[in-house]
Amino acid sequence: MARTKISISLERDRAERIRQHAERAGMDVAAFLVHAATRQTAENDAVGEQFAGVDALIARAERAADGLPAEPTAEAATELTEQERREVEEALGLAHGMDRHGGRPGHTA
């Protein structure tokens, strides 16, 4: 696999702190920074996956709202359809950390 070099510059005190932490971890600075960055990107990916369902629901709601009038009409003040009710329940479940099957991702029953 081809390697790419990344160069960074930072304040002396921050660099020294990183060097000390790397030393305590038994790593050189480059390995320590790669480890930290890899861990952070994995965490960011996991958060993105966790909220992907909510993001999709928001995008659908925004697309649906584009066609709605700015002010509600008398006809708009009707009961929710069964499909709309399910979508609201799904959105609330996702917002509260539930997956589509009623469980919490990453948690065992």
N, C-alpha and C positions, 0 to 999 in steps of 0.2 A: 504494500500500500504506500502510495506517495505521501510524503510528509510536507506540511506547510509550516513555515515559521511565523509566529505572531510576536510582535514586539509591543511592550507597553511601557509607559512612563508614569511614575507616581511620586508623591512626596516621600522624602527620605524616611520620616517616622512611620509612615504606612508600610513602606517596603521593609523596614526593619521588623515591624510587628509580624508581617507575613513570613519573613525569614525565620523568626523565632518560633512561630507556630509550625512551620514546615519542619524545623529541626526537632521539635518535641514529638512530631508525628513520625520521625525517622525518614523523612523524605527530603529530596532537594526541592528548591523553590519551584522549578518548572513542574515537577510531578505533583507537588502540592496544589499549584494553581490549576493544573489540568483536572485533578481529582475534584477540586471545589467547583470548577465550571461544569464538569460532567454531572456532578450531583445536582447542581442548580438547574441544568437543562432538563434532567429527568424529572425533577420536581415540577418545573414549569409545564412539561408535557402532561404529567399526571393531572395537574390542575386544569389544563385545557380540556383533557378528556372528561374530567368530572363535570365541567360546565358546558360541554358541547351540546347536550340536550336542551339546556336552558337557552343557550345562544341560538339554536335552531328555532325554538319556540318564539323567541323574541323577534327573530328575522321574519318568521311567518306572520306574526301579529303586526309587525310594521308594514309588511306588504299588504295585508288585509286592510289595515287602517288607511292606506293610501287612497282607497276607493270610497271611504266614508265621508259624509258631509261634515263640515267644520262644526256645525251645531246639530245636536240630535233632533230628530223629528219625532212626532207622536208615534209613528209606526216602529221606531227604533226601541221604544220603551216596552217591548214584549218580553215574554219569558225566554230563557235560553233553550235552544234545541238540545236534544240528547247529546249530539255530537259536540256542541259547544260546551256543555257541562263536563263531558269527558276531557275535553282539551283544557278546561280551567283546572280540573282536578289533577291532570297530568302536570301542568305547569306548576301548580302549587307543590306537588310532590317533589318535582325536580328542584324547585327553589328551596325546599326543606331537606334536600340531600337524599331523596329516595330515587331508586332506579325505576324502570318501567314495570318491574315485577313487585314493587312495594318494599324492596330491601334497600339497605344502605350500602352503596359500593364500598368494598374494602372491609366490611364488617361481616362476621359470621353469625348465624342465628344461634 
